[in-house]
Each structure stands twice: as structure tokens, then as C-alpha cells.
Amino acid sequence: MLEAILWDNDGVLVDTEQLYFEATKEVLGEVGVELTEELFKMISLREGRSCFDLAAERGMTAGEISVLREKRNLLYSNLLRSGVQTMDGVEHTLHTLQGRVSMGVVTSSRKEHFDLIHAATGLMPYFDFVVTFEDYEHTKPDPDPFLTAIRKNGLQKERCIVVEDSERGLRAALAAGIRCIVVPNRLTGENDFSGAHGIYATIREASSELLRLALSDD
């Protein structure tokens, strides 16, 4: 029987990854580092590395990169304050599953950004717990975020499933020993999703499998 669904946030619940890319691209561009969408998809969404590695490769110091990162975070926050869109079918799916299975968000977002994102989405009442960037030591594709969620909430990983949109998220879930459903978006569609429990075009399409698992006695 399914015990909990662990949802990624950016690109799964809300359409924010393009905003994050734009903020990072603008800040890196100010110091002469070009961040293309293809590089962003490879470095961030597939490999799970920081795009500021490109600045380090140009010889920028850790201190200089820290300043850039803070500038990007501020710019990203300002973009989020303009409002974000929830992904199609998410609220209907969450409403259908609520009360049938525990649900939580496991995200690489900082808490300040997560709170800005969900200031007006109306999605938070559907969730029993949230794990953000500050709650663990190593981010995806390391399994630490999911293992932290399992440990803090007394869950059995064999009775959980993850919903992700990216290769780095899938790799993190599999490394934690948790099944993973993938719903790719425009930025992650070319990722390698080998090992996924299932791959669906939209959350609406994935919802039937999630409901089946939530109601199953297996």
C-alpha cells in the first residue's frame, strides 16, 4: 500500500524553471559568461550542478561567485513576486489524492523562494510536510533530500513514490531507493529517464497511476 507521494516543486507543481534560468542567465551575462538554454538544461537539470561553475571556470573566486549568487537570488525573488502559474492538472490531482495518501514536497528551492512561489498558488493545504534546500546537506541528484524526508516523517521508502520532472531528480529518487514517476516539461524533455516507474506527458495523465497506487493493497 502506498504510504506517501513525494512531489518535486519547480517544473512539477509550478512553472518556475524558466524564471530561474532567466535570472541566472542575466547575472552571469553581466560578468561576460553566456548561459544558453542548452547549457542550463545540461548543467542544472541533468547533472544537478550549479551554473555558476561556468564563472569558476573563468577564474572567478568563491567570494565573487557568492556575490553573484546572492544577486541572482534577489532577481529570482523579484520575478516570483510577479506571480507563478501552477502546472496543468496539478490542483485537480492533489484534490483527488488528498486524504487517500500522505503527500509532501521535496525541493531544491530555498525556503524564501518556496514561500514566495506558493504565496498565492493555494496548493499548500494539500501537503503534510515540506523539505527545502535548508533541511539537508547535499542537493539532488544526491539522495539526501529524499532520505531526509523519509527520516523526518517516519516513512518507509518502499511504500513511497516520487514525482519528478528532471533527470537529476530521478537519479536522486533512485539513489534513495524510491520509485519515481517522471512528468517532463519543455526544458527536461530530452533528459534520460531510464529506471523511471513511468513517464507521463502531463500530471493529469500521471494522476490515474498515482490514484491506483494509493488505493492498491500491494
C-alpha positions in Angstrom: 0.0 0.0 0.0 1.3 3.4 -0.9 2.2 5.5 2.2 3.3 8.8 0.7 3.9 10.7 -2.5 6.9 13.0 -2.6 6.5 15.8 -5.0 9.2 17.9 -6.6 8.2 21.6 -6.8 9.8 23.5 -9.7 8.6 22.2 -13.0 6.2 19.7 -11.4 3.8 21.7 -9.3 4.7 25.2 -10.6 6.1 26.6 -13.8 9.2 28.4 -12.4 12.3 26.8 -14.1 12.2 29.3 -16.9 12.3 32.2 -14.4 15.2 30.6 -12.6 17.1 30.2 -15.9 16.4 33.8 -16.9 17.6 35.2 -13.5 20.8 33.1 -13.7 21.4 34.0 -17.3 21.1 37.7 -16.6 23.5 37.7 -13.7 26.1 35.6 -15.4 25.8 37.8 -18.6 26.8 40.8 -16.5 30.2 39.3 -15.9 30.7 38.1 -19.5 29.6 34.5 -19.1 27.0 33.3 -21.6 24.4 30.8 -20.3 22.4 29.3 -23.1 19.3 27.3 -22.5 21.1 24.2 -23.7 23.9 24.7 -21.1 21.3 25.3 -18.4 19.5 22.1 -19.3 22.7 20.1 -19.2 24.4 21.6 -16.1 21.4 22.2 -13.9 18.6 19.9 -14.9 20.6 16.8 -16.0 23.8 17.0 -14.0 22.5 18.8 -10.9 25.5 21.2 -10.8 25.5 25.0 -10.3 25.6 27.1 -13.4 28.0 29.3 -11.5 30.6 26.7 -12.2 30.9 28.5 -15.6 32.1 31.5 -13.7 34.5 29.5 -11.7 35.9 28.1 -14.9 36.6 31.7 -16.0 38.7 32.2 -12.8 36.2 33.9 -10.6 36.8 33.4 -6.9 34.4 31.8 -4.4 33.7 35.2 -2.9 32.9 36.7 -6.2 30.6 33.8 -7.1 28.9 34.2 -3.7 28.0 37.8 -4.6 26.7 36.7 -8.0 24.6 34.0 -6.4 23.0 36.5 -4.0 22.3 38.9 -6.8 20.6 36.0 -8.8 18.6 35.0 -5.8 17.3 38.6 -5.3 16.4 38.9 -9.0 14.7 35.5 -8.9 12.7 36.6 -5.9 11.5 39.7 -7.7 10.4 37.6 -10.7 8.5 35.3 -8.4 6.7 38.2 -6.7 5.0 38.8 -10.1 3.2 35.5 -9.6 3.7 32.0 -11.0 1.5 29.5 -12.8 0.7 26.1 -11.4 1.2 23.2 -13.9 -1.8 22.0 -15.7 -3.8 19.4 -13.8 -1.9 19.7 -10.5 -4.6 21.0 -8.3 -7.2 18.6 -9.6 -4.7 15.7 -9.0 -3.8 16.9 -5.5 -7.5 17.2 -4.6 -8.2 13.7 -5.9 -5.4 12.2 -3.8 -5.9 14.2 -0.6 -7.0 12.1 2.3 -6.0 8.9 0.5 -2.3 9.1 0.9 0.2 11.4 2.7 1.8 14.0 0.5 4.9 16.2 0.8 7.1 18.5 -1.2 10.8 17.7 -1.5 12.5 20.6 -3.4 15.9 22.1 -4.1 14.3 25.6 -3.7 15.4 27.8 -0.9 12.6 28.3 1.7 12.4 32.0 0.9 11.8 31.3 -2.7 9.4 28.4 -1.9 7.3 30.7 0.2 7.2 33.3 -2.5 6.2 30.8 -5.1 3.3 29.5 -3.0 2.1 32.8 -1.6 -0.9 32.6 -3.9 -1.0 29.1 -5.5 -3.4 27.7 -3.0 -1.6 24.3 -3.1 0.0 24.2 0.4 -3.2 22.8 2.2 -2.8 19.6 0.2 0.6 18.8 1.7 1.5 17.2 5.0 5.2 18.3 5.0 7.8 20.3 3.0 11.5 19.7 2.7 13.5 22.6 1.3 17.2 23.4 0.5 18.0 24.3 4.1 16.8 21.0 5.5 19.6 18.8 4.1 23.3 18.9 3.2 23.5 17.6 -0.4 21.1 18.6 -3.1 19.8 16.5 -6.0 21.0 14.3 -7.7 22.3 13.2 -4.3 19.6 11.1 -2.5 19.9 13.3 0.7 16.7 15.4 0.1 14.5 12.3 -0.2 16.3 10.4 2.6 15.8 13.4 4.8 12.0 13.5 4.0 11.8 9.7 4.7 13.7 10.0 8.0 11.9 13.1 9.3 8.4 11.8 8.6 8.9 8.2 9.7 8.2 6.8 6.2 9.1 3.5 4.6 10.8 4.3 1.3 9.5 1.0 -0.2 6.0 2.4 0.3 6.6 5.8 -1.2 6.8 7.2 -4.8 8.4 10.4 -6.1 7.0 12.7 -8.8 9.8 14.5 -10.7 10.4 16.3 -14.0 14.2 16.1 -14.4 17.0 13.6 -14.7 18.7 14.9 -11.6 15.5 14.4 -9.6 15.0 10.9 -11.0 18.6 10.0 -10.1 18.2 11.3 -6.6 15.0 9.2 -6.1 16.5 6.0 -7.5 19.7 6.5 -5.4 17.4 6.8 -2.3 15.7 3.5 -3.3 12.3 5.1 -4.1 10.2 4.6 -7.2 9.8 7.7 -9.3 7.2 8.9 -11.8 8.5 11.5 -14.3 6.5 14.2 -15.9 8.9 16.0 -18.3 8.4 19.7 -19.3 9.8 21.7 -22.2 13.2 22.1 -20.5 13.6 18.5 -19.4 12.1 16.5 -22.3 15.4 15.4 -23.6 16.7 14.1 -20.3 17.5 10.4 -19.7 14.7 8.9 -17.7 15.9 5.3 -17.6 14.7 3.5 -14.5 11.5 5.5 -14.0 8.4 3.8 -12.8 6.5 5.6 -15.5 6.8 8.6 -17.8 3.8 10.8 -18.5 3.2 13.8 -20.7 1.2 15.7 -18.0 0.2 15.4 -14.4 -3.3 14.7 -15.5 -2.0 11.5 -17.2 0.1 10.5 -14.2 -2.8 11.0 -11.8 -4.5 7.7 -12.7 -1.4 5.7 -11.8 -0.9 7.7 -8.6 -4.5 7.0 -7.6 -4.1 3.3 -8.5 -1.1 3.1 -6.2 -2.8 5.0 -3.4 -5.8 2.6 -3.5 -3.8 -0.6 -4.1 -3.2 -3.2 -1.3 0.1 -4.3 -2.8 
